[in-house]
Amino acid sequence: MALRKIRQYYDEILRKKAKEVNKVDERTKELIEDMLETMYNAEGVGLAAPQVGILKRVIVIDVGEGPIVLINPKIIDSKGECMMKEGCLSIPGITGEVIRPEIVTAEALDLNEEKVVIEGEGLLARALLHEIDHLDGVLFTDKALRVIDSDIKEGD
Ligand code: ZN
């Protein structure tokens, strides 16, 4: 396992569309292990492969309930909407208020190329939507109603 460099917002790779994974081979598994290590090291709750410079449709998430690895994830259903503050490991020091669905269902492949369906609410829904956006070159700042520079101290 190895830490990978997290690409920053000005890196054009973050604006590209990632490609579907056809085969979960050793390289993909190594990528996933590195992504998990990189995410935990940076104390993030999610990371998408383009954030480490790889244009594959792979995301990892941990909202405090253990690691979730999703390959070729797609949102297949969503309900409600809510506003939450978001941040991104690729945009340090910035948070933004973003309106997104409150509950989402995503379909993906797991490490064994088996189909998995995951329903998320609250922070997990938010992480799924945020990370899947990364696979299409979308950053949360594109959707934020208000962007806050966290370096300017204001109450949370
Ligand atoms: Zn992000």
Residues whose N, C-alpha, C, O or C-beta is under 5 A from the ligand:
A	BS01	ZN	G87 C88 L89
